[in-house]
Amino acid sequence: MAFSAIAGAVTITASRCPILSPPSSNLTATLTLLFRRHRPLRSRSRRLITTMAASSKPPPEQKIIAPYGSWSSSITSDVVSGAAKGLGGTAVDSHGRLFWLESRPTEAGRSVIVRGGTDAKEEAIDVTPVEFSVRTVAQEYGGGAFSIYGDSVVFSNYKDQRLYKQSIDSKDPPVPLTPEYDGPVVSYADGVYDTSLNRYITVREDRRESSLNSITSIVSIELSGNIIQEPKVLVSGNDFYAFPRLDPKGKRLAWIEWSHPNMPWDRSELWVGYISDTGDVYKRVCVAGADPTIVESPTEPKWSDEGELFFVTDRKSGFWNLHKWVESDNTVASVYSLEAEFARPLWVFGMNSYELIKEQKNLIACSYRQKGRSYLGVLDKEKSTLSVLQSPFTDLMNITSGVHCLYVEGASGVDPLSIAKVTLDDWATSVVDFQIVWSSSPTSSEYKSYFSSPEFIEFPTEVPGEKAYAYYYPPTNPIYQGSQDEKPPLLLKSHGGPTAEARGILNLNVQFWTSRGWAFVDVNYGYGRAFRERLLKRWGIVDVDDCCSCAQFLVDSGKADGERLCITGGSAGGYTTLAALAFKKTFKAGASLYGVADLKLLKEETHKFESRYMDNLVGGEKEFFERSPINFVDQFSCPIILFQGLEDKAENIKFTLEQQMVFFARLVGRFKVADDIVPIKVDNFD
């Protein structure tokens, strides 16, 4: 939907696709331009700098001095758009074989379950037939789209959102398990097998009556027989459900639920239901979250083989730490306390931040984050001790138990998102082998000489004594360097969510900029509940102030040119970008990727999961008006480029990267880019 004001000067496109999503949200397909006034360029030289690829020509002994932003780089837009595959989860079957879900930009974002080889010599093979794509849109952002048990996989198919069952080793086609409705209006996620009753228990989101007010429940689906039946509702009545988890005997079901106006990281509840012989939940107990005197958001329940229930919650400390349920008196006991996050905000289904080690019954493998860095550790639940394991990853996501090993999803400043097979010693206290078995960008190491390493920085905020954080990437190129008399242009990224987090990992999208002579900074607002709540009622203020403070901090530190500060962001970060340009004068240009300009329209048209999120983030009608950039288009005083779209196609990623760079270079950069790119036409500039 387009909004126009000041004819011939301003056009803002308000997204109808999800805009408060985490960083993995859809990239762009079409482009709209907003430009009002521009700062005169000091130089508009048309001189092209010859491309010098590191892989084909060794760097000279002395680097070439060239204007920042004008450097040539082997990390081209084609490399970036075709390199990064997405990762949608891992699983291990009864034979110990690893499976993962990867999305492929080169196949229009199609998601495929892949089976890894049993050793380094065996090739990985696709399990998903070419006519299927494994993806659920439950709760808009999906996750938990497949589950493996024995020799079978159950998965959500993107096109019709039905559940299918497939034999892993046979060539038989997948068979549907759920009814066919009038379009993809019912979605499923985060399922588990109930072997005692031969059924599949999963979260169901039903949008048949309303796409904006869907009905979510926990249901069971029969796996036997040839007749497709309507799923049986086990748990319902609340607004949202996640993490249905069955105990080893099939007698108790744990789950997480929450209700409007909360998001799951604001307040949620952990429940346990007792299952009858007929498969119904006949009694329920609230384990955590019901006490109004305790503010907490429990998440990730998990049963041990002995029937103990573990989970993560942020009661008392404000940090997500591991706890366990004492069933005898329905109390909660801490397993280990640390000012660190042992879980992540529940934006997607199927997160798995810890695993119970089967070979050592008293040990729990876990990942946790402190001030922007992840650690892999082993908790002794009996002794309440934590051993930190050595790992080259500085950022960790999910953990999956294998046979005498762990499969860990992670990355670092030099490693793209990867899966590593981590083998521990007999006591599970140290790593004896660490092997990358899958990489989102396996050819990225070819460009290592161009990589800029992230520097974790703290900077003062608008609140005296309060700090915020960011990852700063300096301009880096094996062939070029800038003049001592010049400071580099800066591109600041505001992350999505807005409760998502910037992560200091190898991202060729970032390296695309730094290898051409740009400084790049990825801003974080903080860690733990206290920092998540900084944005409550103040979205569009706190985040904007932090971005401006970070940019000014880098200028004052001599790391950026104050006259060439640019800002970008996608989704919620796109809104922060527009708000920073409308209400502040720090930045000289900006690029909004599927951002939002009208908060009121967003509230009216967004999906159920986030429909009340806006009230918590913004406030009342007055605040909605005052913080919507669409209402203050006359205050924009610098160039802005807007991108909107729905699919993560390679050509869209390439187009967005190239046009952002050329736009900034032409309008505020004072340099000519080395790449051969045809810029879009700017009516009041060209």
N, C-alpha and C positions, 0 to 999 in steps of 0.2 A: 504494500500500500504506500503510495507516494504522497508527500506533503510538500507544498511549495509556498514560498513567501518571498517578497521582494523580487518581483518578476525579473528574470534574467540574471539574478545574483545568487539565489540559494535554492538548492533542491536537496531534500533529505528523504531517503528511503527508509521506512520503518519496517523491520523484519517481521515476518509472520512465522519464521522458523524459530526453534528454541534459542533464546538469547542469554539465558543465565546458566548455560551449561559449562561443564568443566573443560579444560584445555583441548580435549580431544574432539570437540564439536565440529560440525560440518564446515568445510572450507567453501570458497566462493566460486560463483559461476558467472555472475553478471556484475556490472559496475555502474555506479552513479557518481557524479562528481559534484563536490561543493567547493566553491572558490569565490572569495569576496575581494580581498585585497592581497597583494603580494609585496614582499620586500624586493627592491631592485637587485638584480644579480650583478656582482662585480665583474664576472667574466662569463661569457657564453661561447667559449672556444669550441669549435667543432672538431678539434684534433682528436683522433682516435688513438688509443694506446694499444699496441699490438698485444694480443693474448699470448701469454707465455705459460704453458702448462707445466707444472712441476714434474708430472709423470714423463714428459717427453724432453724436457730441457733442464739440466741441473741448475740450481740457483747460482748466480754469480758470487764471487768472493765478497764483493761489496754490493750492498743492496742499492737499488735505484731509488732515488728520491723523487717522489711524485705526490701530487695533491691527494689528501685523504679522500676516499670515495671513488677515486679514478683508477684504482688498481685493478688489474686483470686477475682472474682466479680460475682455477680448474674446477672449483665447486660451482658449477653452472646451475641454472634453474632446471635444466633437464635432469641433472644429477639429484637435485633436491626432490623434485616432484616424483621421480621414479624410484627413489631409494627407500623411503621409509614405509615399511609395512607396519600395520597395527597389530597389537596383541590383545586378544579378548579372553585370555584365561588358559590354564593348563590342567591336565588330568592324567592319571596313571591307571592303566587297566589291571586286571587280575594277573597278567603275565609280567607286570612291571614295565610295560612299554609306555613311553611318554607321548601324549597328544597335546596339541595346542590349537588355538583358533587364531588364524591370521587374516587380516584384511589387506586387500591388494589394490592400491591406487591404479595400477596398470590394467586391472579388470573392473574398472568403474566402482571400486570400493567393495567388491564382492568378498565375503568372509567365508573361509574354508577351514574345516577341521583337518589337521595334518597329523599323520602318525610318524614319529621319529624312528630312525633305524636303531637296531639293537646294539650296533657298534659303529665306529667311525666309517667303516667301509660300506655300510648299508645305506642306501638313499632313503630320504624321507618321502612318503607318498601321500597324495591327497585321499582322504576318506570321503569327503563330500562330493557327490556327483555334480557335474558342471551345470546342471539345470537348477541347482539349489544354492542358496546363500544363507549361511547360519547367522541369524541376527534377530533379536527381539527388540521391540520398541516399547516394552512394558515400562511404565513410569517415564516415558519419553526417551530416556538415555540408555535403557537396556542393561546389558550385562547378564551373566549367568545363563547364557543362551544354550548351553549343552551340558550333558552329564553322562558319565560312562560307568557302566556296571557290568562285570563279566566280559562278554564279547559283544555287547550291544552299546549303542549310543542313542540317546534321546536328544533331539535338537529342535530349536525353533527355526522355521523357514521364513525368511524375510518377506517374501512376496505375499503370502497368505496368512502369516503369523500362526499357522497351525503347528502343533507338535508332531514330530515324526520319529519313528523308531527304525534304526538301521543296524544290520549285522556288520560288524567291523571287517571281518575277514572274507565274507562272501560277496559276490557281485550282485546279490539281490537288491532291487531298488528300495529306498526307504518307504515305509508304509505309514499313513497318517494315523494318529492316535486320538485326535480331537475333532469335533464336528466342523464342518465347513459352514461358515456363516455368510452373510451378505457383505463380502469384502473382508479385509484384514482388520476386524474390529474387536477381536479378542486376542490378547497376548499373554504369554507365559514366561516365567523366569525363575531361576534359582531353585531348580528341582532336585529332589533326592529320591532314591529307590527305597521302597518298603518291601523287602524280600519276604517277610513273613506273610504278607497278604498279596504279593505279586502286583503291586501298584506303584504309581509314580506320584509323589506329593510335591506340589509346586505352587508358586504365587500366580494368581490369575488376575489380569486387569481386563475388565469387561466394559467396552465403550459402545455397546449396542444402543443404549438409550441416550447417551450423551458423550461426546468426545471431550468435553470440558469438565464433566463431572462423572468420571468413570467409577465403577464399583470394583474394589479390590478385595480379594479373599484368598484363603489358602484352600486348595482343592486337591482331590485325589483322582487319578486317572487309571483305569484298569488296563493292564498290560496283556491279559490273556483274552483269547477269543477273537473272532473276526468282525464282530459288530462294534462299531464306534458308538460309545455311549456319552451322554452329557456328563461332564465332570461332577463329582460329588463334593459339595461344600463341607469342609471340616471346621473352618474358623472364619467368621465374618463379623461385620458390625462396626469395625473401626475404619478410618480413612485409608490407612496404608499398612502393608505387611511386608516383611522381608525375613530371610534366613530361616525358613522352616528346616529344622534339623531333628532327625529321629535317633533315639538312643539305640544301642546295639541289639537290644531284645525286641525293638519295635513296640514298646509299651508306653513310651513318653515322647512327646513332640514338643520341642522348644521353638520359639519364634520371637521376632521383634515386631512391635506395632507402635504406631504413633498416630496422632490426630491433628487436624487443623487447630490453630494456626501454626503449629510447630513444624520445623524441618527435623529430620531424624537426629541431627547433631544438636538441636536445641533441647528437646525433651523426647524421650521414647521410653518404652517399657519392654521388659523381657518377661515372657510368659512360658509356662510349661503346662501342657495338656496331657491328661492320661487317656490312653486309647483302649477302647473296649474290644472284645473279641470280634465284633462286627466292623471294626475300623473307625468308629465314631469317637470324637473327643467328648468324654462324659464328665470330666472334672478339670477345672483350670486353677492354676496358682500363679499369681504375679510375683516374680522373683525380684525384680528391680525396676524402679521407675515410678512406682505408685505413691510412695511417701512424698507428700507435698513439701516437706521440710528439707528434702534432699534433691538438689538439682543435678540431674544426670541424664546421660544418653547412652544406655547400654547398646552393645552391638556385637556381632560375630559370635553367637553361641556355638559351642562345640562339645560333643560328648566324648569321653574317653572310653576305651574298651571295657573299663571297670564300671561304667555308668555314672561317672562324675561329670557334672556340667560346668564347663568353663566359659567365660565370656569377658569382654572388654568393656569397661565403663569409666566415666570421668568423675565419679562422685568424690566429694571432699577436695581433691587436689586440683581439679580442673584439667587434668591430663588423662587421656585414655590409657589405663593400666589394666593388667590381667587380674581377674577375680574368679572365684568359684562359688557355686551354690551349695549351702549346707541344707540338704533336704529335710533332715530330721526336725529342725526348728524353723525352716524357711528363712534363713539368714544368709548374708553375703560375707565372704571372707576374702581378704586381699591375698593374692599370690605373691605379688612383688610391686613395690611402689618406686616410682622414678618420675622426675619432671621431664617426661618424654612422652611422645605419642606412639602407642602400640597399635593404633588403628587409624583409619582415614575417614573423612566425611563420606556418608553413604550416598554418593551421587549415582552409583551404578550397583546392580546386584552382583553377587558372587564374589565379593572380596574375601581374601583368605590371608590374613596377616600373620597367622601362627599355625603351627602343626604340632600335634602330640606325637612324640617319637615312639614308635611301636617297639623298637628294640630296647629302649630304656624307659620303662614305664613311668619313672618319676621326672622325666625331662620333657621340656616344651621348646621347640625351635620357634624363634620369633624374630620379627624385624621391628625396629622402633626408630623414631626420628627425634633429633635434638638440634635445634637451631639450623635447620636446613640440610642436615646430613643424616643419612640412614646408617643403621648398624644391624648386623646379623648377630644374633645371640642365642644362647641356650639357657633357659630358666630351669632351675631345680625346684620343683613345686614343694618338695618336702623341706628342703633347707632354706628356701626363699633366697637363693643366690642367683646371680646372673653372670654368665661367662660370655665375653665378647669374642666372636670368631673373626679371624682375619679374612677379608674379602676385598678384591679390587673394586667392587661396586660401592659407590657412595650414595646411591639411591636405590631403594628396594621397594618392591610392590608385593606381589603374592608369593606364597610358599606352598609347595605341594610335596607330600611325602612320596618317595620312591622306595625301591628295594635297597635297603642299607645306604640310602642317599637322600638328599633333598634336591628339588628342582626350584630354583629361585629366579624370579623375574627382577631384573635390575639393570642399572646403567651407571655410568660415571662421566666425568668430563672428557674422557677419550673413548668411552665405550657407548655405542647407541643402545637403545632398549634391547635386551637380550635375555635368553634363558640359560642359566648355568646349572650344570650338574655338580653338586657339592657333596663330596664324600667325606664323612667324619671318621675319626678314629673310633676304637672300640668303646670308649667311654663318652663319645659325643662331646668332647671338650675342645677339640681342635680340628682344623681342616687339613686333610691329607691329600686332597685332589680337588681342583677347581677347573672345570672344563666348560667352555661355551658350546652349547649344542644348537642354538638358534640365534640369529641376529636379525633385527628389523632392517638393518642396512649392512649387509655383509661386505660390500665393497668400500665402505667408508674409510677403512684404514689406508686406502690408496692416497688419501688427501691429508694424511696426518700432519704433514709439514705446514699445512694451512690452519691447523686447529688453534683456536684461541681458548685458553683454559679459564674457566670461571673463577672469579675471585669473590668470596663471600664477604659482603660489606655490611656494616651497621651505620645508620645515619639518623640524626635527630629529626623528630617529627614536630608538628606544630604544637604538641603538648609538651611543656617543659619536663625534662627528665625521661621522656618516653622515646624508645628507639623503634625503628622499623628496619627491615632487612632487604637485601637484594643480591643478585648475582651480577657482577660486572664482568664483561668480556672486552678486553682491549683489542684494538685493530692488530691483526697478525697476518703476515704474508711472508713467505720465504724469499721473495724477489724484491718486494717494494718496502719502503718505509717513508714516513712523512717527514716534512721539514721540522726542525726544532722551533721554527717561528710560527708553526701552525698547530692548532688543536683540532682533534677530529670532530666531525659531526657525530651526534649521539642519537640513537634510536632507542627510546624507552618503551618497554612492553608492559602493559597492565594485564595481569592474568584474568582468566574467567572465573566463574563460580557465583559470586565473588569469594566463596570459601575454598576455592581451589588453591593450589600452591605452585609457585615457581620452583623449578627443580634444576639444579646445576648439572645437567647431563648433556652428553653430546647430541646436539640437534643441528643437522645440516642447514636447517632454515636460519638459525642464528649465525652459523659459520659462513653462510652466503654473504651476510652483511659484513662481518668482521674481516673476512679475507679480502674485501674490496676497500677496506680502510675506514669502516665505520666502527665507532664504539657502540656497544650494545649493553643494555641493562634490563634485567628481569626483576620486577619489584615484588616483594612479599610484604604483607601487612603484619605478620607475627605468627605465633604458635600457641596452641592450647585454647581452652574455652575463653579465657579473658581476651585474647586477641581476636577470636572469631566474633565475639560480642562487641568489639569496637565498632563494627559496621552497623549494629542495630540502630535503626532510626537515623542513621548518619551516612548511608550509602549515597555517593555523589558528593560527599564532603570529605570524610576521612581518607577514602581511597584517592581522591583527587589531590588532597593536600600531601599525601605520602609520595605520590608521583612527582609533584612539583618540588617537594623537599629533596627527593633523591636526585633529580636532575640538577638542582642548584648545588647540592653537595658535591657532585662530580665536577661541576664548573669550578667551584671554589677550590677543589682539590687539583685542578689543572688537568683533568682527564677528559674534558669536553669543551667544545666551543659554545659559549652561551648564545651566540647568534644563529646556531644551527642545531637547535634542539627539536627533535621530532618525537611524536608519540604514536603508538599503535596498540591495538588490542582487539581480540575477538570475543563475541558474545558479551558477557558482562564487562569484559575489558574494553569492548567497543563502546559501551555506554560511558565508561570512565574516560575514554579518549575524547568523546564528544563533549562531556561535561567539563573536562580540563580545558578544552579549547573555547568553550562558550563562557566559562566563568572565571578563567584565569588567563594570564598573559605570559606564562612561562615558555610555552612551546611555540615554535614558528611554523609548524606544519603538522598534519596528522593523517592517519589512515585508520578508518574504522572497518573492521571485518565482521559482518553480520551483527552489528551492534544495534542499539535501540536509541531512538531519539525521543519517544513519547512514552513515559512511564505509565500513564493512565491507559493507553491503548494496550500496552503489554499486559497489565493486570487484567484487562477485560478479555483478552484473547489467548492467554497462556494456558497450558495444560494444568490438570488438577494438582500434580505434584508440587508445583511452584506457585499455585494461584494465590496463596496467602503469604508467600515468602515476601512479596513486595510490601505488604503492610508492616512486617517486622523490619524490613530494611529501610523503608522510606518514612512511613508515618501516615498522616492524614491527607485530605484532599489538597490543602494548602501546600504541603511539602511535595506532593506529586506534581503540582503545577510548577513550583519554584525550581525543581531540580530536573525538569525535562528540557533538554536543549532545544527541542522543536519550538518552544515558546519564547526563545531568546535568540533567534537567528540573527538579529541585528547586532548581537554582541560578538559574533565570529569575526575575527580580523586577520585570519591567516588561511592559507590553502588547506583544503581537506579533500581527501579522496575516500569514497565509500564503496565497499564491496559487499554484495549480497549473493546468497546461493544456497544450494541444498546438498550437493554431492562432493565427496572428496576425490574427484577425478584428477588424474595427473595433469591434464591440460589446464584445469582451473587453478591448481596450485602454482604451476609455472606462470600463468598469466598474472596472478595476483602478486607474486614475488617481483616479477620484472616491472610491472607498472607502478608498484609502490616505489621501487628504487629510482626509476626514471623520473617519477613525479617529484620526489624529494630533491633529486639532483638538479632538476631544471628550475624548481621554484625557490629553493633555499640553499642548495648545496654549494654553488659556485665551482662546480666541476663538471666535466663530461664523463659519463660512464664508459668503461672500456667495452662493455657488451654491445653487440649489434641488436638493438631493440627499437622497434618502431613505437614511439609513444602515442598514447591516445591524444586526441585533440582537446585542448583547453580553449574554449571559445573566447574568453576575455584575456587570454595570454598570447596565444599563437597569432 
